[in-house]
Amino acid sequence: MSRSAPVVYSPEYECDIGLHVFPTQKYRLVRDGLIAAGLLDARDVICPTPAPREDLLLVHAAEYLDDLERLRWTPRTRMSELPLSEGIVRAYVLGAAGTTCAARAALESRFAVHLGGGFHHAFSDLASGFCYINDLAVAIRVLQRDGRIRRAAVVDCDLHQGNGTAHVFRDDESVFTFSIHQEHLYPVKERGDLDIGLENGAGDEVFNSRLAAALPRVWEHRPELVLYQAGADPYEDDQLGALRLSIPGLLERDRLVLEGCAERGIPAVVTLGGGYARRVGDTVRIHQNTCELAFRLAAGTGDRTGGAGAGSEPGPASGAQGVR
């Protein structure tokens, strides 16, 4: 299959956070799985360099960035639910650069995939929910500053509401924030432009029918770029959630968003977001399916037959054991 969607990734995303529900190895496993499936050549992967401080300052407060750079455990950093180390901070600064790089590439190629990112809980001056730097917000602000776009939309289909992203853009009519998520779950909700909180056990049909009904609101905003936060954690066997989507249901979710962008000629960036399945291989398969769909749409060969892993056994990268 011809791949024309640029792919951004850094091996430094796999940082050491100790024994934790967040499997940082998933980034490498997704990349390796795409390579093993013949969907990606390792030589084509774009490796970002750390985001410059002036880019981060478009979103984050200087004193908060000082805390991160100096590894200071303060009220601004301790809500991350993660350790604080040089390697971890570097991974998040690289992640911000990675989403920005993918966003620039999407403007040229229609679709781009960031094998990382989606850290939607980070506020301008506060870490939250495994998130230190809000890469989604940084990418939008950098492209706006550089005159590449004026209007953008974040379509957040992660298990959790994108509270940090909603708060950053709460008074900005140029950025439309949409989140569909589990309602009775972390975090404390912030007001986005469009929020859909689903009941526990919603499942494929409810999730995707509500998503399909909501997306016209996104298109009405006339975004020049969509950042798609494609978390794997609505999955039925996720350790943190109870939305109970199947792997085919998650792929249908991806189709609704990405085919909607393709039909309207809106460039789109995929970020991986969350994913805490009992078997890391399931998280990897969900992410690989999202990437493959983006590749097909970028190459003009999108169809509705499903990704390579949609109804099959896990691929070569999917044999990883669960984190617990």
N, C-alpha and C positions, 0 to 999 in steps of 0.2 A: 504494500500500500504506500502510495506517495504521501510523505509527511511534509506539510508546509506550515505547520504551526510551530513557531519557535518555542524551545523548552529551556527554562532557566532553573538552575540547581547548583547548590554548593555542598560538598561533602561535610562542611563544617556545621550544617544544620543538625547533624547527628551529635549533639552535645551531651555531655554527661550530666544528667539531672538526678542521678541516683535511682533508687527503687521507686518507681512512680507509675501512675496509670497512663501517662502520656508517653507513647512509644516513639521516641525521636528517630529510631532506626527505620521507621516507615518510609521516610523520604528516600533513603538509599534503596530500600526494597522495591519501591514503586519504580524508581529509575532502572534498577536491574531487571525488573519484570518486563518493562517496556522494551528494553534492549533484547532480552531473551525471546520475546514474542516477535522480534523483527520490526517493531514499530518505531524504534529510535536507534540512532547511531551515536555512540558515546562521543564521537568527535564533533557532533553537532550541538552538544549541550553548551549553553551559555553559562559561564560561571561569574557571578557578580562580584564586585569589590564592595567593601563596606560603604554604606550611605554616608555622605559627608554631613557634618554637623549642621550646616546651613539648610540641608534638606529636612533633617529631623526637626529643626526649629520651626518649620512651617506648621507643625502640629504640636510638638511637645515643648513644655516649659523648660527654660534653661536650667533651673535648679533641679528639676527632675532628671534631666540628662546628666547633670553633674553627679547626682547620686549614682546613676548607673555606671558612669565612667570610673568613678572612684570606689565602686562596689560598697556603697554605704547602705546599711540596713536601716531604713527610716520608715515613717508612716507612708511615704510615697511609694516605696518599693516592696514592703513586706506583704502586701495583699496579692502578690503574684502567685502564691502557693507553689513557688519554685525556689530552689537555692539561688544564690547570686554569686556568680563567678565570672572571670574574664572570658572563658569560653562560651558561657551562656549569653552574656551581653553581646559578644561578637556575633553569635548565631542570629540574634534578633536584629542587630544592625545590618547584617548581611541580608536577612529576610526582607527588610524594608527596601533595600537596594534591589533585591530580586523581583519584588512586585513592581517596582518602578520600571525596571528594565523590561519586564514582560509587558507592562502597559505601553511603553514606547513601541515595542515590537508589534503589539496588536494593532496599533494605528497603521502599520505598514502591511501587515499580513492577515488582518481580519480577526484571527484568533492567536492567542499565545497561552502557554501553560507554565505556571510557576509551580514546581514541585516543592512547595513550601508555602509560607505565608498564611493569611487569613486570621491574623491575631486581633480579632475584633473586640476584645474586652478591654484593651488598653485605652485609658483616657489620656488627655493631654498632659496631666501631671500626676497620674496614678497608675500603677500596675494593677492588673486584675486578672483572675482566672487563667493562669498559665501564659499571660500575655504581658510583655514589657514594652514593645513598640508596636503601634498600630500601623502596619505596613499598608493597609488599604487606604487610610487617610493620607499617609505620606505620599503615596503614588499619585493620588488625585491632586493634591496640593502642588506637587512638583510639576505635573503636566499643565496645570492651570498657570502657575508662575511662568513657565516657559512658553506660554502661548500656544500649546499644542491642542488643548481642549478648553471649552468654557463650561460645558454641562456634562455631568457624569451621574451614574447610578450604581449603587451597591445592591446586588441581589444576594441576600444572605439566607441560605437554605441549610445552615448548620442546626444542630439540635438546640443550641442556646441562642437567645437573642443577642444581636450585635450591639450591646449597650454602649460600648466605648465609641464605636463608629457613629451611632445615632447621636450621642452627646456632642461629639466634635462638630457635626454638621447640623446641629439642631436649629440654627438661625440662618442657614445658608440655602437660599432657594436654588442655587446652581447645582446642588448635589441632592439626589433623591435616595433616601435610605429605606430599603424594604427588607423586613426580616419575617420569616415564617419559622416557628420554633415551638418547643414544648412550653406551655404556659406555666405549669406548676413545677418550676425547676429554677435553679440558679440561672441568671443573676436577678437582682432587683432591676426591673425593667425601666429603660429610658424611653422617651417618646421619639420614635422615628417618624418618617413621613407616612409609612404604612407598616403596621405590625399586625401579624396574625398569630395569636397564641392558641395552640391546639391542645386538646385534652389528651391525657395519657391513653396509650393504645390506639391512637388515631388510625394508623395503618396506611397502606398505599393509596386506596381510593380517596379517602378523606383528604390526605395531604395533597395529592396531585390535583384533585378537583379544586381545592381552595387556592392552590398555587396558580392553576390555569386561569381562574377567575380574577386573580389579583394582578397578573402580569400586564394587562392592558394599562393599568395605572402607571407602570414603569415606562411603557412605550410612549405614553402621553407626555411624559417629561421631556421627550426628545433628547435622550442622552447621546453624546458623541463617543462614549465609552461606557461599557458595563464591566464592573468587577464582580465576578461570580464566586462567592464564598461557598465552595462545594463540600462542606463537611461531610464526613462519612458517618457521623455519630447518630443520625436518625435511625440507623440500622437496628433491626429487631434483636440482635444479640449484643448491643452496646452495653458496656458496664455502667455508664452514667445516665442513660436515658431510657424512656419508655414510649417512644413514638411508634416503634415496631414496624418500620419499613423493611421490605425485602430487598434483596440485591436487584432484581428486575424493577421493583418500584423506584429505587434510587436512580436507576438508569433512565426511567421515564421522567423523573424529576429533572435530570440533566438535559434530556431532550427538550422539555418544555422551555427551559431557559435558553439553551444554546441554539436550538433551532429557531426560537423566537428572535434571537439576535441576528442569526444568519439571514432569515427572511426579510429583515428590515435593514440589512447592511450595517449593523451596529458592531464595531469592534468589541471583542470580549476577551477578558483575562480570566483564567481559571486559577484560583488558589485552593489549597487542599483543606485548610481549616482543621477541625477536630476529627477524632476517630479513635474509639477506645474499645473496640470489639474484644471479646474474650480471646479470640484467635487473631493475632495481628495479621495473619494471612487474609482474613475477611476484609479488614480495613484496606489492605493493599489492593485486593481485587476490586473493591468499590472505587478507589481512586484511579486505578488503571482503566476501568470502564469509562470514567469521566474523561480521562486524557484521550483515550482512543476515539471517543465521539468528537472531541474537539479537533483531533487530527483529521477525521473523515470530513467534517464540515469545512475545515480550512482547505482541504484538497478538493472540495466540491463533490465528494462521494458519500455524503451523509445519507443514511437510510434508517429504517425502523426495525432492523433485524436483530439489534442488540450487539453489545460489545463482546469481545472475545471471551470474557469471563462471565457474561451475564447469566448463562445457564449451565456452565461447565464447571469442572473441578478446578481448584486453584491452580494458577500457573506456576512457573518455576520459582518466582519470588514469594509465593503465597504459602510456602511450607514453614514459615517462621512460627515459633511457638508464641502463645499468648504471654502477656506481661505478668500474669499471676497464675 
